[in-house]
Amino acid sequence: MAAGLTLAAALVAGIGAAGWAYWHLDDNIKSVDIDNALGDNRPAKTVTAPAASGSASASPLPAEAVNILVLGSDSRSGKENQELGGGDSAGARSDTAMVVHIDAGRTTATVVSIPRDTLVTRPSCPLSGGGSTAVAYGVMFNTAYSVGGPVCAVKTVESITDVRMDHYVEVDFSGFAKLVDALGRVTVTTDEDIDDDDSHLHLAAGTHHLNGTRALALARTRHGIGDGSDLGRIGLQQKLVKALLGQIASTDLLTSPTRLYAVADAVTGSLTTDTGLDSLAELMELAQSLKGLPATGLKTVTMPVVTAPSDPNRVVAQEPAASGLWKSLK
């Protein structure tokens, strides 16, 4: 995430002189006014003491931690998505959900994955066309996005974590595949053979240089590894994200304007954000605050869960460990 946002800053610097390119990439980004939809009935914003800048001439570091809900939206309908390993169902799903917590000093970041199969109480959510959804008990976490889109996804996450989501970023999986191709593949090492007909992925254990189609299949894989649960898929997704961020960090995009633009177009074309991050300028501001975040400062974890008593194919939050984790992010 940090590398991705830093990339956004590099993109602005690299294409700033080309007004038409800047306008096109800025216009690529779609947004949802989540703050207006949810109003004031939300967890309080996190406020911390101002941090020292390290030198008199440097700008002071941000005084507040930031929590960002990152969703991977996976459309399985249409010929293109079928070819990319999609299932038979129509519509879009949020099969990937991560809460990214960036500390006030911008020296560490924690990425917490929420399993899509977690049973939760889904709160009543406002609908864009008017009215609201009903409260639902013991339903899968990813139904929030299905019934109420980004607004309900944010409200549900805030309900189960009691942590304010300052921003929302949604990445379309098809756009993710285009990003991998624009970067020239991503290198991932798997610990076991993967044989999953549903995602169309068959890989022997070892190191692989994956193109966009196969990288997306890896992100979708669950039935060909471990016990076939969503927890195995989360492990692969976390490994893939780290590999992709490493690829971004090691690629000198500024020496190749053609590749720079292709990557920028893939990134911005796949994004839906809240209205606080829906421009290149706003992404750059956040990215610039992350310049001092080292790669070693990024930690990935999964929300502690246990098998649901009501269904062996579902999980529920493991307490008090889950609440302790969310409390640490306030």
C-alpha positions in Angstrom: 0.0 0.0 0.0 2.8 2.4 1.0 4.7 1.7 -2.2 1.6 2.0 -4.2 0.8 5.5 -2.8 4.5 6.5 -3.3 4.1 5.4 -6.9 1.2 7.8 -7.2 3.5 10.6 -6.2 6.1 9.5 -8.8 3.4 9.4 -11.4 2.4 13.0 -10.7 6.0 14.2 -10.9 6.6 12.3 -14.0 3.6 13.4 -16.0 2.9 16.8 -14.5 4.1 18.6 -17.6 1.7 16.8 -19.8 -1.6 18.4 -19.0 -3.7 16.1 -21.1 -2.2 13.0 -19.5 -2.7 14.4 -16.0 -6.4 15.2 -16.8 -7.0 11.7 -18.2 -5.4 9.9 -15.2 -7.2 12.2 -12.8 -10.5 11.6 -14.5 -9.9 7.8 -14.4 -10.5 7.7 -10.6 -14.0 7.0 -9.5 -15.3 8.1 -6.1 -18.1 7.6 -3.6 -19.1 10.2 -1.0 -19.0 7.9 2.0 -18.7 10.6 4.7 -21.9 12.3 3.5 -23.8 9.0 3.2 -22.8 7.8 6.7 -23.1 11.1 8.6 -21.9 11.5 12.2 -23.0 8.1 13.7 -19.5 6.6 13.4 -16.5 5.9 15.5 -14.5 9.0 16.5 -11.5 10.0 14.4 -8.1 9.1 15.9 -6.2 12.2 17.2 -2.7 11.9 18.5 0.0 14.4 19.7 2.0 16.1 16.9 5.2 14.3 16.0 8.6 15.9 15.7 9.9 16.4 12.2 13.5 15.4 12.8 14.9 18.7 11.6 14.0 22.4 11.9 13.6 22.8 8.1 11.6 19.7 7.4 7.9 19.6 7.4 6.3 18.2 10.5 5.1 14.6 10.3 1.4 14.0 10.3 -0.2 14.2 13.7 -2.9 11.6 13.1 -2.9 7.9 12.3 -4.8 7.0 9.2 -7.0 3.9 8.6 -7.9 2.9 5.1 -10.4 0.2 4.1 -9.0 -1.5 0.9 -11.4 -3.8 -1.0 -10.7 -5.9 -4.0 -13.9 -6.0 -6.1 -14.2 -9.0 -8.3 -16.6 -8.9 -11.2 -17.2 -12.5 -12.5 -19.6 -11.6 -15.3 -18.7 -11.0 -19.0 -16.3 -12.7 -21.4 -13.2 -10.8 -20.2 -13.6 -11.8 -16.5 -14.5 -15.4 -17.5 -11.2 -15.6 -19.3 -9.5 -14.1 -16.2 -10.7 -17.0 -14.1 -14.1 -15.7 -12.9 -16.9 -17.9 -11.7 -20.4 -18.3 -13.0 -22.1 -15.7 -10.8 -23.0 -12.2 -12.0 -22.3 -8.9 -10.3 -19.3 -7.8 -8.2 -18.1 -9.1 -4.9 -15.6 -7.9 -2.3 -13.6 -11.1 -1.9 -10.6 -9.2 -0.5 -10.8 -6.8 2.4 -7.9 -5.2 4.2 -7.7 -2.5 6.8 -4.5 -0.5 6.3 -3.4 1.3 9.5 -0.6 3.9 9.0 0.8 5.3 12.3 1.0 9.0 13.1 4.7 9.2 12.5 4.5 7.3 9.2 7.1 4.8 10.3 5.0 1.7 10.4 1.9 0.3 8.7 -0.2 -2.7 9.6 -2.4 -4.5 7.0 -5.2 -6.5 8.6 -7.1 -8.9 6.3 -10.7 -9.7 7.2 -11.8 -13.1 5.9 -14.9 -12.8 3.6 -16.4 -15.9 5.2 -16.6 -14.2 8.7 -20.1 -14.2 10.1 -21.0 -10.8 11.4 -24.0 -8.6 12.3 -24.4 -6.4 9.2 -25.8 -3.0 10.3 -28.6 -1.0 8.5 -26.9 0.8 5.6 -28.2 3.8 3.6 -28.9 3.1 -0.1 -27.9 5.5 -2.8 -31.5 5.4 -4.2 -33.1 6.2 -0.9 -34.1 4.0 2.1 -31.8 1.6 3.9 -31.0 -2.1 4.2 -32.3 -4.1 7.2 -30.0 -5.2 10.0 -28.9 -8.8 9.3 -27.5 -11.2 11.9 -25.0 -14.0 11.3 -24.3 -13.2 7.6 -21.1 -13.4 5.7 -19.0 -10.2 5.9 -18.8 -9.8 2.1 -22.6 -9.5 1.8 -22.2 -5.9 3.0 -20.7 -4.9 -0.3 -23.2 -7.0 -2.3 -26.2 -5.3 -0.7 -25.0 -1.8 -0.1 -21.7 -1.2 -2.0 -18.8 0.8 -0.6 -20.9 2.7 1.9 -22.2 -0.5 3.6 -18.8 -2.1 3.4 -17.3 0.8 5.4 -20.2 0.9 7.9 -20.0 -2.9 8.5 -16.2 -2.7 9.1 -16.6 0.2 11.5 -19.4 -1.7 13.3 -17.3 -4.8 13.9 -14.0 -3.0 14.6 -15.2 0.2 16.3 -12.4 1.9 14.3 -13.0 4.9 12.0 -12.2 4.3 8.4 -10.6 7.6 7.3 -10.5 6.6 3.6 -11.8 3.9 1.2 -9.9 2.4 -1.7 -11.4 -0.2 -4.0 -9.3 -2.0 -6.6 -11.0 -3.7 -9.5 -9.4 -7.1 -10.1 -9.4 -6.8 -13.8 -7.4 -3.5 -13.4 -5.1 -5.4 -11.1 -4.2 -7.8 -13.9 -3.5 -4.9 -16.3 -1.2 -3.4 -13.6 0.8 -6.6 -13.3 1.2 -6.7 -17.1 2.2 -3.0 -17.3 4.9 -3.7 -14.7 6.2 -6.6 -16.7 5.0 -9.5 -14.5 5.4 -10.2 -10.8 7.6 -12.8 -9.1 6.0 -15.0 -6.5 7.3 -18.1 -4.7 4.7 -20.7 -3.6 5.3 -23.2 -0.9 3.0 -25.9 -2.3 1.5 -27.1 -5.6 -1.6 -25.3 -6.6 -4.2 -27.1 -8.6 -7.4 -25.1 -8.8 -9.8 -25.6 -11.7 -12.1 -22.8 -10.4 -9.5 -20.1 -10.8 -7.9 -21.8 -13.8 -4.5 -21.9 -12.0 -2.1 -24.9 -11.9 1.3 -24.1 -10.4 4.1 -26.4 -9.1 5.7 -25.3 -5.8 8.5 -22.8 -6.5 9.3 -19.4 -7.9 7.1 -18.1 -10.8 7.1 -15.0 -12.9 3.4 -14.4 -13.3 1.6 -12.3 -15.9 -1.6 -10.4 -15.1 -4.0 -13.3 -15.8 -2.1 -15.8 -13.7 -1.4 -13.3 -10.9 -5.2 -12.6 -10.7 -5.9 -16.3 -10.7 -3.5 -16.6 -7.7 -5.3 -13.9 -5.9 -8.6 -15.8 -6.5 -7.3 -19.3 -5.6 -8.7 -21.0 -2.6 -9.8 -24.6 -3.5 -6.3 -25.7 -4.7 -4.4 -25.0 -1.5 -4.5 -26.1 2.1 -8.0 -26.9 3.4 -9.7 -24.9 0.6 -10.8 -22.1 3.0 -10.6 -18.4 2.6 -7.7 -18.3 5.1 -5.4 -20.0 2.6 -6.4 -17.5 -0.1 -5.6 -14.6 2.3 -2.1 -16.0 2.8 -1.6 -16.0 -1.0 -3.0 -12.5 -1.4 -0.7 -11.1 1.3 2.3 -12.7 -0.4 1.2 -11.4 -3.8 0.7 -7.8 -2.5 4.2 -7.8 -0.9 5.7 -9.1 -4.2 3.8 -6.5 -6.2 4.9 -3.7 -4.0 8.5 -4.9 -4.2 8.2 -5.0 -8.0 6.9 -1.4 -8.0 9.7 -0.3 -5.7 12.4 -1.9 -7.9 11.1 -0.7 -11.2 12.5 2.7 -12.4 9.4 3.9 -14.1 10.6 7.4 -14.6 13.2 6.2 -17.2 10.4 4.9 -19.4 7.6 7.3 -20.1 5.6 4.7 -22.0 5.7 2.2 -19.2 5.1 5.0 -16.6 1.9 6.0 -18.4 0.8 2.4 -18.8 1.2 1.7 -15.1 -0.4 5.1 -14.2 -3.4 4.3 -16.4 -3.8 0.8 -15.0 -3.6 2.1 -11.4 -6.0 5.0 -11.8 -8.4 3.1 -14.0 -8.9 0.4 -11.4 -9.5 2.7 -8.5 -12.7 3.8 -6.7 -12.0 5.9 -3.6 -13.8 8.1 -1.1 -14.0 11.8 -2.0 -11.0 12.6 0.1 -8.7 10.6 -2.2 -10.3 11.0 -5.6 -7.6 13.0 -7.3 -4.0 12.6 -8.2 -3.2 15.6 -6.0 -4.8 14.1 -2.9 -3.1 10.7 -3.5 0.2 12.6 -3.9 -0.3 14.4 -0.6 -0.8 11.1 1.2 2.1 9.5 -0.7 4.5 12.2 0.2 3.8 11.7 3.9 4.9 8.0 3.5 8.3 8.7 2.1 10.0 7.7 5.4 8.1 4.4 5.7 10.6 1.6 5.3 9.7 -1.8 3.7 10.5 -3.4 7.1 7.8 -1.2 8.7 5.0 -3.0 6.8 3.3 -5.9 8.7 0.5 -8.1 7.4 -1.8 -10.0 9.8 -5.3 -11.6 9.6 -8.1 -10.9 12.0 -8.1 -13.7 14.6 -10.9 -16.1 13.8 -12.2 -19.5 14.8 -14.6 -21.9 13.2 -18.2 -20.8 13.5 -20.3 -23.0 15.9 -23.2 -22.8 13.5 -21.3 -23.7 10.3 -18.0 -25.5 9.8 -17.5 -23.6 6.5 -17.6 -20.2 8.2 -15.6 -18.4 10.8 -16.3 -15.9 13.6 -14.0 -13.4 15.3 -11.9 -14.9 18.0 -12.3 -12.9 21.2 -10.7 -11.2 23.0 -7.9 -11.4 20.4 -9.8 -9.7 17.6 -11.0 -6.8 19.8 -7.4 -6.4 21.1 -6.1 -6.1 17.6 -8.6 -3.5 16.6 -8.1 -1.5 19.8 -4.3 -1.4 18.9 -5.2 0.4 15.7 -7.0 3.3 17.4 
